Amino acid sequence: QVQLVESGGGLVQAGGSLRLSCAASGRSFGSYVMGWFRRAPGKEREFVAAISGRGFNTDYADSVKGRFTISRDNAKNTVYLQMNSLKPEDTAVYFCAADKVHTIAILTTISAYDYWGQGTQVTVSS
């Protein structure tokens, strides 16, 4: 079992930046694809970004490309999401997730991920 704990959310003005962190328990962190998803008010949970186990491959939703950067530090069992040029439409609860099956191939579907954090709120004011 893997436990994921997100942190770093908060209130920021449009155009600002935040960095989310997700700390994972367990010894196999480096073998998991890690992803970030978000759920905006009244909307379904959606894919934001993901990174392969060694960090060589990444994928992003079109809506965040060029603004968000996902990274990981396997020595610290932590994955990050650097969010720049934030927009009010980025307001959502952000979730960290782990795919225990894949190490290299990045999947963007919710069902591909086995473990989830509780989420951290990001609010972007206009």
N, CA, C and O of each residue as an XYZ file, in Angstrom:
504
protein
N       0.832     -1.192      0.000
C       0.000      0.000      0.000
C       0.874      1.252      0.000
O       1.869      1.330      0.721
N       0.495      2.208     -0.802
C       1.229      3.464     -0.917
C       0.342      4.588     -0.394
O      -0.829      4.690     -0.760
N       0.900      5.412      0.447
C       0.168      6.584      0.920
C       0.770      7.835      0.286
O       1.989      7.991      0.217
N      -0.107      8.717     -0.174
C       0.305      9.937     -0.844
C      -0.266     11.135     -0.100
O      -1.451     11.169      0.229
N       0.582     12.104      0.158
C       0.153     13.294      0.890
C       0.577     14.537      0.106
O       1.764     14.795     -0.089
N      -0.425     15.298     -0.336
C      -0.153     16.518     -1.085
C      -0.010     17.714     -0.147
O      -0.562     17.735      0.953
N       0.737     18.696     -0.609
C       0.869     19.960      0.120
C       1.212     21.058     -0.873
O       1.568     20.794     -2.022
N       1.097     22.296     -0.406
C       1.497     23.427     -1.233
C       0.372     24.210     -1.866
O       0.612     25.225     -2.519
N      -0.856     23.752     -1.682
C      -1.976     24.493     -2.241
C      -2.208     25.793     -1.487
O      -1.614     26.041     -0.437
N      -3.084     26.612     -2.046
C      -3.394     27.878     -1.382
C      -4.109     28.828     -2.305
O      -4.598     28.444     -3.368
N      -4.164     30.087     -1.880
C      -4.815     31.147     -2.635
C      -3.743     32.009     -3.295
O      -2.793     32.439     -2.641
N      -3.900     32.255     -4.580
C      -2.922     33.048     -5.322
C      -3.658     33.901     -6.347
O      -4.726     33.521     -6.829
N      -3.091     35.039     -6.673
C      -3.703     35.888     -7.696
C      -3.360     35.372     -9.086
O      -2.349     34.697     -9.280
N      -4.194     35.691    -10.024
C      -3.944     35.316    -11.415
C      -2.576     35.829    -11.855
O      -2.196     36.963    -11.562
N      -1.852     34.976    -12.560
C      -0.495     35.311    -12.980
C       0.565     34.850    -12.005
O       1.755     34.881    -12.318
N       0.149     34.426    -10.832
C       1.083     33.980     -9.810
C       1.504     32.534     -9.988
O       1.150     31.878    -10.967
N       2.269     32.053     -9.016
C       2.822     30.699     -9.076
C       2.606     29.971     -7.753
O       2.509     30.582     -6.689
N       2.537     28.666     -7.854
C       2.507     27.777     -6.693
C       3.283     26.523     -7.048
O       3.368     26.149     -8.218
N       3.847     25.875     -6.042
C       4.464     24.569     -6.241
C       3.807     23.573     -5.308
O       3.835     23.720     -4.086
N       3.217     22.561     -5.912
C       2.620     21.478     -5.153
C       3.651     20.374     -4.954
O       4.501     20.127     -5.809
N       3.552     19.721     -3.809
C       4.400     18.576     -3.512
C       3.522     17.396     -3.147
O       2.420     17.560     -2.624
N       4.020     16.214     -3.428
C       3.321     14.984     -3.061
C       4.356     14.014     -2.515
O       5.222     13.532     -3.245
N       4.254     13.735     -1.222
C       5.176     12.810     -0.576
C       4.557     11.420     -0.532
O       3.393     11.257     -0.165
N       5.342     10.430     -0.909
C       4.848      9.062     -0.983
C       5.565      8.173      0.015
O       6.752      8.348      0.288
N       4.827      7.220      0.552
C       5.419      6.201      1.408
C       5.844      5.024      0.550
O       5.489      4.958     -0.626
N       6.590      4.104      1.112
C       6.926      2.890      0.398
C       8.282      2.919     -0.265
O       8.892      3.978     -0.416
N       8.757      1.734     -0.664
C      10.103      1.571     -1.198
C      10.159      1.521     -2.714
O      11.250      1.493     -3.283
N       9.023      1.509     -3.378
C       9.006      1.319     -4.834
C       8.653      2.587     -5.592
O       8.244      2.530     -6.751
N       8.809      3.721     -4.944
C       8.376      4.976     -5.562
C       8.983      5.163     -6.937
O       8.289      5.582     -7.864
N      10.259      4.862     -7.090
C      10.942      5.077     -8.352
C      10.445      4.209     -9.498
O      10.807      4.446    -10.651
N       9.636      3.226     -9.209
C       9.102      2.368    -10.255
C       7.696      2.772    -10.676
O       7.126      2.157    -11.577
N       7.132      3.785    -10.048
C       5.764      4.195    -10.355
C       5.734      5.402    -11.274
O       6.497      6.351    -11.091
N       4.854      5.363    -12.258
C       4.485      6.603    -12.934
C       3.652      7.413    -11.938
O       2.762      6.873    -11.280
N       3.942      8.690    -11.833
C       3.208      9.568    -10.920
C       2.451     10.622    -11.716
O       2.959     11.164    -12.697
N       1.246     10.900    -11.282
C       0.425     11.863    -12.001
C      -0.218     12.883    -11.084
O      -0.367     12.670     -9.880
N      -0.590     13.988    -11.688
C      -1.401     15.003    -11.019
C      -2.714     15.118    -11.786
O      -2.735     15.165    -13.016
N      -3.783     15.162    -11.045
C      -5.116     15.367    -11.590
C      -5.756     16.522    -10.819
O      -5.261     16.930     -9.768
N      -6.852     17.038    -11.349
C      -7.555     18.088    -10.624
C      -9.058     17.959    -10.856
O      -9.517     17.410    -11.857
N      -9.802     18.490     -9.886
C     -11.257     18.529    -10.011
C     -11.716     19.937     -9.693
O     -11.629     20.395     -8.554
N     -12.201     20.609    -10.709
C     -12.732     21.952    -10.551
C     -14.176     21.885    -10.067
O     -14.840     20.868    -10.266
N     -14.673     22.939     -9.441
C     -16.052     22.934     -8.953
C     -17.034     22.606    -10.054
O     -17.030     23.245    -11.106
N     -17.878     21.613     -9.819
C     -18.900     21.235    -10.781
C     -18.404     20.456    -11.978
O     -19.162     20.220    -12.919
N     -17.146     20.053    -11.962
C     -16.589     19.333    -13.101
C     -16.029     17.978    -12.671
O     -15.861     17.702    -11.483
N     -15.749     17.153    -13.660
C     -15.155     15.851    -13.398
C     -13.649     16.006    -13.152
O     -13.030     16.990    -13.558
N     -13.096     15.024    -12.490
C     -11.650     14.994    -12.289
C     -10.973     14.849    -13.652
O     -11.434     14.083    -14.498
N      -9.882     15.582    -13.862
C      -9.208     15.545    -15.141
C      -7.698     15.435    -14.976
O      -7.131     15.835    -13.958
N      -7.073     14.891    -15.990
C      -5.620     14.731    -16.012
C      -4.949     16.095    -16.152
O      -5.421     16.960    -16.889
N      -3.840     16.270    -15.431
C      -3.060     17.500    -15.526
C      -1.662     17.213    -16.073
O      -1.239     17.811    -17.063
N      -0.953     16.295    -15.422
C       0.422     16.003    -15.826
C       0.843     14.670    -15.234
O       0.266     14.208    -14.250
N       1.860     14.050    -15.841
C       2.396     12.801    -15.316
C       3.864     12.684    -15.690
O       4.344     13.326    -16.623
N       4.562     11.846    -14.935
C       5.992     11.669    -15.144
C       6.339     10.210    -14.936
O       5.807      9.558    -14.038
N       7.238      9.697    -15.772
C       7.633      8.302    -15.678
C       8.498      8.068    -14.446
O       8.925      9.008    -13.776
N       8.745      6.790    -14.165
C       9.428      6.416    -12.941
C      10.797      7.042    -12.748
O      11.150      7.459    -11.645
N      11.574      7.105    -13.837
C      12.909      7.682    -13.746
C      12.904      9.175    -14.051
O      13.920      9.852    -13.901
N      11.765      9.673    -14.474
C      11.645     11.102    -14.751
C      12.007     11.509    -16.159
O      12.082     12.702    -16.455
N      12.237     10.537    -17.043
C      12.672     10.891    -18.397
C      11.519     11.298    -19.304
O      11.714     12.046    -20.262
N      10.331     10.813    -19.009
C       9.167     11.102    -19.843
C       8.114     11.854    -19.045
O       7.850     11.542    -17.884
N       7.522     12.844    -19.686
C       6.436     13.593    -19.073
C       5.313     13.798    -20.082
O       5.516     13.691    -21.292
N       4.136     14.091    -19.566
C       2.987     14.392    -20.414
C       2.142     15.429    -19.694
O       2.072     15.452    -18.465
N       1.502     16.285    -20.478
C       0.707     17.372    -19.910
C      -0.613     17.507    -20.644
O      -0.715     17.215    -21.836
N      -1.609     17.948    -19.921
C      -2.849     18.347    -20.565
C      -2.581     19.607    -21.384
O      -1.748     20.435    -21.013
N      -3.289     19.743    -22.490
C      -3.089     20.904    -23.355
C      -3.307     22.210    -22.594
O      -2.646     23.211    -22.870
N      -4.218     22.199    -21.652
C      -4.574     23.423    -20.934
C      -3.464     23.949    -20.028
O      -3.506     25.105    -19.608
N      -2.471     23.112    -19.722
C      -1.410     23.547    -18.812
C      -0.029     23.540    -19.457
O       0.946     23.965    -18.839
N       0.058     23.064    -20.686
C       1.361     23.014    -21.368
C       1.986     24.396    -21.434
O       1.328     25.380    -21.774
N       3.265     24.450    -21.104
C       3.988     25.708    -21.129
C       3.866     26.500    -19.849
O       4.595     27.472    -19.656
N       2.954     26.103    -18.963
C       2.769     26.818    -17.693
C       3.113     25.959    -16.482
O       3.633     26.462    -15.487
N       2.822     24.660    -16.568
C       3.062     23.743    -15.461
C       4.247     22.837    -15.797
O       4.479     22.496    -16.957
N       4.987     22.459    -14.758
C       6.096     21.526    -14.920
C       6.040     20.487    -13.823
O       5.986     20.821    -12.639
N       6.053     19.224    -14.219
C       6.086     18.132    -13.259
C       7.517     17.632    -13.137
O       8.250     17.567    -14.123
N       7.905     17.280    -11.918
C       9.246     16.745    -11.681
C       9.170     15.803    -10.485
O       8.161     15.752     -9.782
N      10.245     15.064    -10.268
C      10.262     14.141     -9.144
C      11.661     14.014     -8.592
O      12.653     14.202     -9.297
N      11.719     13.689     -7.311
C      12.974     13.410     -6.628
C      12.799     12.041     -5.973
O      12.199     11.932     -4.905
N      13.317     11.015     -6.606
C      13.112      9.658     -6.102
C      13.833      9.420     -4.785
O      13.418      8.565     -4.003
N      14.891     10.150     -4.529
C      15.592     10.010     -3.255
C      14.729     10.504     -2.097
O      14.903     10.078     -0.954
N      13.802     11.400     -2.402
C      12.911     11.944     -1.382
C      11.491     11.403     -1.487
O      10.608     11.815     -0.734
N      11.272     10.487     -2.415
C       9.922      9.926     -2.613
C       8.889     11.039     -2.811
O       7.803     11.001     -2.232
N       9.236     12.011     -3.621
C       8.372     13.174     -3.780
C       8.237     13.558     -5.251
O       9.200     13.510     -6.016
N       7.036     13.935     -5.620
C       6.770     14.477     -6.947
C       6.236     15.890     -6.776
O       5.528     16.195     -5.817
N       6.593     16.747     -7.730
C       6.246     18.157     -7.638
C       5.436     18.598     -8.859
O       5.506     17.992     -9.928
N       4.681     19.654     -8.670
C       4.011     20.303     -9.795
C       4.229     21.804     -9.631
O       3.624     22.446     -8.772
N       5.098     22.342    -10.463
C       5.330     23.779    -10.481
C       4.308     24.421    -11.397
O       4.228     24.087    -12.579
N       3.531     25.337    -10.857
C       2.452     25.962    -11.614
C       2.733     27.456    -11.739
O       2.754     28.177    -10.741
N       2.943     27.907    -12.947
C       3.211     29.318    -13.227
C       2.088     29.910    -14.062
O       1.286     29.183    -14.649
N       2.039     31.222    -14.109
C       1.025     31.934    -14.913
C      -0.369     31.383    -14.636
O      -1.133     31.084    -15.554
N      -0.674     31.259    -13.382
C      -1.954     30.649    -13.002
C      -3.129     31.502    -13.448
O      -3.063     32.731    -13.474
N      -4.201     30.815    -13.796
C      -5.435     31.442    -14.263
C      -6.576     31.054    -13.333
O      -6.508     30.021    -12.667
N      -7.618     31.866    -13.282
C      -8.770     31.493    -12.439
C      -9.327     30.111    -12.783
O      -9.827     29.410    -11.904
N      -9.245     29.723    -14.035
C      -9.764     28.399    -14.420
C      -8.893     27.249    -13.927
O      -9.267     26.087    -14.078
N      -7.741     27.553    -13.342
C      -6.928     26.513    -12.711
C      -7.412     26.191    -11.299
O      -6.914     25.258    -10.668
N      -8.366     26.949    -10.811
C      -8.911     26.700     -9.481
C      -9.516     25.305     -9.414
O     -10.386     24.956    -10.212
N      -9.048     24.511     -8.457
C      -9.485     23.119     -8.359
C      -8.837     22.489     -7.136
O      -7.937     23.057     -6.518
N      -9.315     21.316     -6.811
C      -8.608     20.454     -5.873
C      -7.647     19.609     -6.702
O      -8.054     18.959     -7.664
N      -6.378     19.623     -6.326
C      -5.353     18.893     -7.065
C      -4.987     17.620     -6.309
O      -4.739     17.631     -5.104
N      -4.965     16.527     -7.062
C      -4.700     15.215     -6.504
C      -3.426     14.624     -7.102
O      -3.152     14.751     -8.296
N      -2.678     13.988     -6.249
C      -1.515     13.218     -6.666
C      -1.947     11.758     -6.784
O      -2.774     11.288     -6.004
N      -1.380     11.034     -7.771
C      -1.756      9.643     -7.972
C      -0.549      8.830     -8.421
O       0.373      9.354     -9.046
N      -0.572      7.545     -8.094
C       0.519      6.646     -8.455
C      -0.007      5.475     -9.270
O      -1.010      4.854     -8.919
N       0.682      5.188    -10.356
C       0.390      4.035    -11.214
C       1.424      2.976    -10.912
O       2.578      3.110    -11.319
N       1.041      1.926    -10.208
C       2.000      0.912     -9.775
C       2.343     -0.094    -10.865
O       3.274     -0.885    -10.711
N       1.598     -0.067    -11.967
C       1.811     -1.052    -13.029
C       2.889     -0.582    -14.007
O       3.727     -1.373    -14.441
N       2.862      0.694    -14.348
C       3.740      1.203    -15.387
C       4.896      1.989    -14.801
O       4.747      2.704    -13.810
N       6.050      1.843    -15.431
C       7.218      2.604    -15.020
C       7.597      3.646    -16.055
O       8.069      4.735    -15.725
N       7.376      3.283    -17.344
C       7.781      4.173    -18.431
C       6.568      4.762    -19.153
O       6.484      5.973    -19.358
N       5.640      3.898    -19.531
C       4.476      4.353    -20.285
C       3.581      5.221    -19.411
O       3.228      4.844    -18.293
N       3.220      6.385    -19.933
C       2.381      7.312    -19.183
C       0.946      7.223    -19.686
O       0.676      7.423    -20.870
N       0.045      6.924    -18.782
C      -1.377      6.900    -19.109
C      -2.053      8.102    -18.466
O      -1.654      8.557    -17.394
N      -3.073      8.605    -19.133
C      -3.727      9.817    -18.648
C      -5.115      9.566    -18.090
O      -5.811     10.499    -17.689
N      -5.513      8.314    -18.065
C      -6.850      8.002    -17.573
C      -6.832      7.768    -16.068
O      -5.869      7.239    -15.513
N      -7.911      8.172    -15.430
C      -8.018      8.026    -13.983
C      -7.891      6.565    -13.568
O      -7.263      6.262    -12.554
N      -8.476      5.669    -14.335
C      -8.516      4.260    -13.977
C      -7.138      3.602    -13.981
O      -6.973      2.519    -13.419
N      -6.157      4.234    -14.599
C      -4.814      3.653    -14.665
C      -4.068      3.806    -13.347
O      -3.057      3.136    -13.134
N      -4.536      4.660    -12.473
C      -3.822      4.985    -11.246
C      -4.424      4.247    -10.057
O      -5.640      4.177     -9.879
N      -3.518      3.700     -9.253
C      -3.939      2.791     -8.189
C      -4.056      3.464     -6.832
O      -4.876      3.063     -6.006
N      -3.253      4.469     -6.601
C      -3.230      5.131     -5.297
C      -3.444      6.626     -5.486
O      -2.968      7.230     -6.448
N      -4.172      7.200     -4.543
C      -4.526      8.618     -4.632
C      -4.322      9.306     -3.292
O      -4.518      8.714     -2.230
N      -3.922     10.569     -3.368
C      -3.878     11.396     -2.177
C      -5.247     12.008     -1.899
O      -6.207     11.790     -2.637
N      -5.309     12.770     -0.827
C      -6.567     13.388     -0.413
C      -6.835     14.692     -1.147
O      -7.968     15.173     -1.155
N      -5.835     15.260     -1.749
C      -6.025     16.480     -2.514
C      -5.627     17.732     -1.748
O      -5.640     17.765     -0.517
N      -5.275     18.752     -2.507
C      -4.957     20.062     -1.935
C      -5.639     21.134     -2.776
O      -5.618     21.079     -4.006
N      -6.235     22.096     -2.108
C      -7.016     23.119     -2.801
C      -6.110     24.210     -3.368
O      -5.237     24.739     -2.680
N      -6.339     24.527     -4.623
C      -5.681     25.663     -5.274
C      -6.773     26.620     -5.734
O      -7.675     26.241     -6.480
N      -6.676     27.859     -5.280
C      -7.652     28.872     -5.664
C      -6.919     30.053     -6.293
O      -6.019     30.637     -5.690
N      -7.320     30.388     -7.510
C      -6.697     31.488     -8.237
C      -7.727     32.599     -8.385
O      -8.774     32.420     -9.008
N      -7.411     33.742     -7.803
C      -8.342     34.868     -7.864
C      -8.024     35.754     -9.060
O      -6.872     35.880     -9.477
N      -9.071     36.364     -9.598
C      -8.888     37.224    -10.781
C      -8.605     38.657    -10.389
O      -8.427     39.511    -11.258
